[in-house]
Amino acid sequence: MTQQLYCAVLTGDLIKSRQSDTAAVEKTFDILRNAAQQFGSAWNIDVRFTRSRGDGWQIVLTQPGLLLDAALYFVAQLKAGQTKIDTRISIGVGPIDTLGRNDLSDATGPAFFVSGDHLDNMGRNRMMAIAGASIANEQVAIIDLAEWIAKSWTATQAQVVAMYLEGHMTRHQDIAEALGVTRQAVQSRLAGAGLSYFENALYAMRNHDYASDKTT
């Protein structure tokens, strides 16, 4: 019997896209598309960014432990880009049947169903949600708190958070040199973004057993 592949599927849509002009919407999708490419490159995975339903998008993580990294990274890149358009992100975890041929438009499996269904049921004031195989109250609580913190990021805070999450430059001095600012400025922005408080959460989510059906 072939072992099932467990993945995290992130399904999103733009918030208040219908009240925004076409140029702003397209700029937002350019940022999301580039973010997907950069995140995939940083972690050496193909996230298969796919746009759907006009203002919708989707990626897949064959390493589901990166789901919190990815969600925070997308939020950070949008805030840093200052498009004034945010996105909701529904994270569905579980097995998949197929990743599709060229993109995720014909991908299928429980992880995709859970992700899409929960996006449809998310409140309009929510930014993140998670559900699916092996997801218990602990993982839901982490996502809830992550959303609450990320909502308050400024553009400059989000910029350094995104650079940190890419993993190429974890030293504050390296980020400072890339941005042309002082190391103290980077430290201040990361502290204001609350990044140090994410370390244990990121570790816990990266090392959780997503292939287990146990949710207690």
VEXZAPA-235642 format. One record per residue (C-alpha): x, y, z; residue in three letters. Coordinates in steps of 0.1 Angstrom, whole numbers, padded with zeros to 4 digits, always signed. Layout:
! VEXZAPA-235642
XYZALA...
***
This chain:
! VEXZAPA-235642
+0000+0000+0000MET+0013+0034-0009THR+0019+0056+0021GLN-0002+0088+0020GLN+0015+0121+0018LEU+0004+0145+0045TYR+0005+0182+0036CYS-0005+0216+0047ALA-0026+0236+0022VAL-0029+0273+0026LEU-0060+0287+0009THR-0064+0325+0009GLY-0085+0353-0005ASP-0080+0391-0005LEU-0099+0411+0020ILE-0121+0439+0005LYS-0106+0433-0030SER-0139+0444-0046ARG-0134+0479-0030GLN-0099+0481-0044SER-0088+0491-0079ASP-0075+0465-0103THR-0039+0479-0101ALA-0038+0474-0063ALA-0052+0439-0066VAL-0027+0429-0092GLU+0001+0444-0071LYS-0011+0423-0042THR-0010+0391-0063PHE+0025+0400-0075ASP+0036+0402-0039ILE+0020+0369-0030LEU+0034+0352-0061ARG+0069+0365-0054ASN+0065+0355-0017ALA+0056+0320-0027ALA+0087+0317-0049GLN+0110+0331-0023GLN+0096+0310+0005PHE+0098+0279-0017GLY+0134+0287-0026SER+0144+0294+0010ALA+0131+0259+0021TRP+0138+0241-0012ASN+0102+0231-0018ILE+0077+0237-0046ASP+0047+0254-0031VAL+0029+0256-0065ARG+0013+0290-0060PHE-0020+0290-0078THR-0045+0319-0083ARG-0082+0310-0082SER-0117+0325-0081ARG-0106+0360-0090GLY-0093+0370-0056ASP-0083+0336-0043GLY-0049+0318-0041TRP-0035+0286-0028GLN-0002+0269-0020ILE+0008+0235-0007VAL+0035+0226+0018LEU+0048+0190+0015THR+0066+0198+0048GLN+0035+0207+0069PRO+0057+0217+0098GLY+0064+0250+0079LEU+0028+0261+0080LEU+0033+0288+0106LEU+0064+0300+0090ASP+0046+0303+0057ALA+0015+0320+0071ALA+0035+0346+0089LEU+0058+0351+0059TYR+0028+0358+0035PHE+0013+0383+0060VAL+0047+0400+0065ALA+0053+0403+0028GLN+0019+0419+0022LEU+0023+0444+0050LYS+0058+0452+0039ALA+0045+0458+0004GLY+0020+0483+0017GLN-0007+0474-0008THR-0034+0482+0018LYS-0050+0448+0009ILE-0047+0420+0034ASP-0054+0383+0030THR-0072+0357+0049ARG-0054+0323+0052ILE-0071+0290+0059SER-0046+0262+0067ILE-0059+0227+0061GLY-0037+0197+0072VAL-0042+0161+0061GLY-0035+0136+0033PRO-0037+0145-0003ILE-0046+0124-0033ASP-0028+0144-0060THR-0009+0176-0063LEU-0022+0182-0098GLY-0005+0184-0131ARG+0009+0219-0136ASN-0005+0237-0106ASP-0031+0232-0079LEU-0062+0238-0100SER-0067+0200-0103ASP-0052+0190-0070ALA-0074+0171-0046THR-0075+0154-0013GLY-0087+0159+0023PRO-0062+0187+0030ALA-0075+0207+0001PHE-0111+0202+0012PHE-0105+0212+0048VAL-0086+0243+0038SER-0112+0255+0013GLY-0142+0247+0035ASP-0127+0266+0065HIS-0119+0296+0044LEU-0156+0298+0034ASP-0166+0296+0071ASN-0141+0321+0084MET-0153+0353+0099GLY-0146+0384+0078ARG-0126+0399+0106ASN-0103+0369+0109ARG-0069+0365+0092MET-0059+0330+0100MET-0075+0296+0108ALA-0063+0260+0110ILE-0080+0226+0110ALA-0075+0191+0099GLY-0057+0159+0108ALA-0039+0160+0141SER-0048+0196+0147ILE-0058+0201+0184ALA-0066+0230+0206ASN-0029+0237+0210GLU-0023+0244+0173GLN-0055+0264+0170VAL-0044+0286+0200ALA-0010+0292+0184ILE-0025+0303+0151ILE-0050+0326+0170ASP-0022+0343+0189LEU+0000+0346+0158ALA-0028+0363+0140GLU-0034+0388+0169TRP+0003+0397+0169ILE+0008+0399+0132ALA-0022+0422+0127LYS-0003+0450+0145SER+0029+0448+0124TRP+0040+0480+0108THR+0055+0479+0072ALA+0091+0482+0086THR+0086+0455+0112GLN+0070+0432+0086ALA+0100+0437+0063GLN+0125+0425+0088VAL+0103+0396+0099VAL+0100+0384+0063ALA+0138+0386+0059MET+0143+0367+0091TYR+0118+0340+0082LEU+0135+0334+0048GLU+0164+0319+0069GLY+0192+0334+0048HIS+0200+0362+0072MET+0193+0354+0108THR+0221+0377+0121ARG+0207+0411+0129HIS+0239+0427+0114GLN+0233+0410+0081ASP+0197+0422+0079ILE+0209+0457+0088ALA+0235+0458+0061GLU+0210+0445+0035ALA+0185+0473+0044LEU+0211+0500+0050GLY+0200+0506+0086VAL+0217+0501+0119THR+0217+0469+0138ARG+0199+0486+0166GLN+0171+0496+0142ALA+0167+0460+0132VAL+0166+0448+0168GLN+0140+0474+0176SER+0118+0464+0147ARG+0120+0427+0155LEU+0113+0434+0192ALA+0083+0455+0182GLY+0071+0427+0160ALA+0073+0403+0189GLY+0094+0378+0169LEU+0112+0365+0199SER+0079+0353+0212TYR+0073+0332+0181PHE+0104+0310+0185GLU+0089+0283+0207ASN+0057+0284+0186ALA+0076+0280+0153LEU+0096+0251+0169TYR+0065+0234+0181ALA+0047+0237+0148MET+0077+0225+0128ARG+0081+0194+0149ASN+0044+0184+0154HIS+0034+0150+0141ASP+0009+0160+0113TYR+0005+0124+0101ALA-0010+0113+0134SER-0048+0112+0139ASP-0045+0119+0176LYS-0059+0153+0185THR-0058+0151+0223THR
***
